[in-house]
């Protein structure tokens, strides 16, 4: 494993606050379990569930709206991280801050390429982006505004407690999330041509190839590329219909999640583990193409099954008219 490359800067009160939190709550018991697991509200698994439930199930356009915002957050966030190069708090000598929840559980805590840099907090940015997008889209539903404020606060506090981020990282993540939730829909409204719009997003993301070294950038860029290719493919060749049946929404989400994680694992199999973990340009290129393929399949190809499963469902007399074409809900900015 290569030596960690980065810079250390912080306010003394940040380290003292994290030390105090970890000393008083500890790393066992109900308090530790609760605070550490609050990070899950900004992690990949839950984000896939939320976006998948919307896209495959309830409202395709709503799902794409939330999904694109999240994808841009996950591209721009590591680009900023790789410019700032701020090492995480547990790298700081002379203090007693521990990392209580790994970012990549399959890698060493000191592996910066796998664990990523510190500023801004990706979990905090994701939380604002996802729940803020829900609130912005469904403007009149107060519950989404409550979630948009409460969950990012809880996620940010959790990231500080587990020693993964300084409080200023969390603040930076919140600000970036707000910018994305505001900027991306605004650009889409102003730029009517889809390919010009996507071209601008790609141009803003490509510079990361020249300076990013952490895995998260290449994973996210691949996902963005897969999304951009899959959306017109689905619109032209698939044209699946959403369903108002919650049970079917859940089944579609489970199926999509299994394909997402299963295909991701399967596409690693042809390559030696040493190559995948090398952290060089070839390994990162493989990572990018792998994630692009996975997103293209789950967004563009997987919904082809819905017509078949719909026929089987209707044949059993369960829901003869469950599916309905997408309709923009109130507040839909697309």
N, C-alpha and C positions, 0 to 999 in steps of 0.2 A: 504493500500500500504506500502510495506516494505521500511525502510530507505535506501537511495541511498548508495551503497557500492562501493568505488573506490578511486582513487587518483587524485589529482589536481597538474599539473605541466605545466608551460608555460613560454614563453618569454614575457616580459612586452610589447614589441612592437606588439605582436600578438593581445593582448587585446585592445591596443590603436588603432590599425588599424581597428579592427572590430567596436569599438565604433565610430570611425570617419566615417566609411562607413554607419552605421545605422543612425547616426545623420544627415548626409548630404543627404542621399537618402530617409530616412523616411520609414514608413510602409504603405503608400498609394500612389496612382498615377501610372503613366505609368512606371516610372523607377523601382519602387518596384515590380510591376507586372512582368515586363520583367526579372529582375535579379532573383527573387524568382523562376520563372517558368523555368529558364534555368536548374534547378536541374532535371527536367523531363527527360533530355537526358541521365540520369544515373539511372532512376527509373524503377520499375518492369514492368509497363504497356508497355512502349516503347520497353523494351528488349524483352518482350513476342511477340510483333508485329514484330520486326525485325527477331528474330529467327524463329517465326512461318511462316513468309512470305518466308523465305529461305527454311526451312525444308518441310513444307506442300506444298509449291508452286514451287519455281524455281529450287532448287538443294538440295536434301536430304542430301548428304554428306557435302556440305558446311554448312548447318544448324546444323548438328551434330558437326562439327568442332568448329563453333562459340559457340554452346550451351554448349559443354563440358568445354571449356575455362571459360565461364561465371559461370558455376556451381562450378568449382574449386575455382574461385575468391570468390564466395559467401560462400564457406565453410571455406577457409583459412582466409579470412578477419575477420569474427567474432572470430575465434580461436585466432588470434593475439590480437584482441580487449579485449578478456577475459583474456589474459595473462597480457597485459599492464594495463587494468582497468582505463584508463584515462577518467574522467568525462568530459562531454561536456562543452564548454565555459560558457554557461549560469548558470552553477552551481557555478562559481567562485564569492565569495563575494567581495565587494569593487569596482566592475566594473559595467558598465551599458550595458552589452551585453544581448540581448533578443533573444529567439528562435522564429523566424518569420515563420518557416515552420516545422511542426511536422514530425517526421519520421513515426510514427504510429499515424494517426489522430484519432483513436478510443481509445487512451490511454492518460493518464496524462503526461505532459511534464517531470515530475520528476520521472516517472516510468522507471528506467534504464533497466529492463528486456524487456520492450516493445520498448523503444526508442534506446536502444543499447549504447555501449561505443563509444568513440570518435576517437581513433587512431587504424588503419588508416581509412581514409574516404572511406566508401563503394561505394558511388556514384562516386567518382573520380576513384576508382579502376575499377568499372563496365564500366565507359566511356572509359578508356584506353583499357580494355579487349575486349569490343564489337567492337569499331571502329578500334582498333589496329588489331584485328583478321580479320576484313574485308580487311584492307590494306595489311596484311601479306599474305592473301589468294589470293587477286587480285593485285599482285605486280605491274603490269604495268598500272593500272588505277589510275592516279594522284589524282582524286577527293577523293578517299578513304584515301589517305595519308593526304590530306588537312583536311578531317573530323577527322582523327585519332589524329591530332595535335590540331585543333581548338576546337572541342567539349569538350575534357577533360579540356582544359583551361577554357572554359566558365562554365562548370559544377563545377570545383574547386572553381572558383571565386564566384559562386552562393552559394556554401555550406558555404563559409566564411561569405558572406554577411548576410545570414539568421541566423547566430549564431549557426549553428549545428556543425561546425568544426573549429579548429585552422588552420592557414596556413600550419603548419607542419603536420597536419593530411592529408591534401590534397596532400602534397608532398609524404608522405608515401603511400597513395593510388595509386598515379601514379607509384611509383617504384614497388609496388606489382603487378600492372596490367602488367607492362612491363615484369616482371619475369614470370608471368603466360603465357602470349602470346608467350614467347620464350621457356619456359621449357616444357609445356604440349605437344605441337606438336613434340618437340625434343624427348621426352620420347616415344611418340607413334611411331615415326619412328624407334627408336632403339629397342623397345620391340614389336616383331611381334605377340606374343601370346596375344590375347585380354584379357583373364582372368588374366594373370599375370599383364598386364598393369593396369586393373581395380583394381586388388588386391593391387597394390602399392598405387594407389590413395585412396582406402578405408583405408588402413593402415595409411596413412598420415593424414586421417581425423578423425578416430575413437578416438584418444586421447582427442578430445574436449568433449566427453561424461563425462570425469572425472573432468573437471573444468569449462566448459561453462555454464552460467546461463541465457544468453540472448536468446530470441526467434529466432533471425535470424540464429543462428548456426543450431538449430534443424530443422527449415524449410528447410534450404539449404542442410543439410545432407539427409533429406528425398527426396528432389528433385534429388540429385545425385544418391541415391539408386534406385529411380524410373526409372531414365534414363538408368542406367546400366542393369536393368532387361528388360526394354522396347526395347532397341536396338536389341538384338538377337531375341526377340519375333517378332518384326516387320519384320526382315530379313527372318525368317523362315515361319511365318504364314500369313503375310500381303503382303509384297513386293509391296507396292503401287508405282505408277509412278508419277513423277512430270509433271507439265504442263507449257508450255510457254505462255499460255493465261493469261494475267495480271488480267483480271476480275475474272477468276477462282481462281487465287492465292489469290486475295482479299477475295473472298467468303470463301475459306478454312481457311484463317487467322482469319476472323471474327468468323466462326464456332468454331475453336479451342480456340480462346480467350473466347468465351461465355462458352464453356465447362470447361475451366481452372478455371475461376472465379466462375461459377455457381456450379461446383462440389465441389470446395473448401468450398463454403458457405453451401452446402447441407450436407457435411460430418461433419460439426459442430453441426448440428441439434440434433443428438441423445444424446449429452452431455450437462450437465448443464453449463451455462455460468461461474459460479463460479469455476468449475473444469478446464475449458479451460484457465481461467485467473489466476489460482493459482500459476503458475510459478514453480511448483514442478516437480519431475521426471515423474510422471504419466501424467501430462498435457503436458509436453514436448515430451513424447513418443507418445501421441496421435497426437500432432502437426507433428512430424516426419512421422508417418505412414500415416497421412492425405495427406501430400504433396507427399509422395512416390506414393500413389494411384492415385493422380491427374496427376502426370507426366507420370506414366505408361499408364494411359488411353489416354492422349492427344498425346503421342508419339507412343504408340503401338497399341491402340485399335481404336481410332478415325479415323485413315486413312483407316480403313476397309470400311468406308462409301464412299470413293472416287470412288471405282469401281461401286457402285450403282449410285452415282450421275453422273459418267462418262457415264453410259449407258443412263440415262435420258437426259443428255446433247446431246449426239450423236443422240438420237432418234429424237430430235428436229432439227437436221441438223445444229447445231451451230458449232461444232468442231469435225469432224469425226476422225481426227488424231492429236488431240492436245497434248495428253500425250506422253511422250517419256521417256525411261529409263534414270536413272541418268548417267551423264557423268562427270568425274572429269574435272573441268575447269583448265585452266592454273594457276599454282601456288598452286594447291590443294596439301597439304602436306600429305594427307592420302594415 
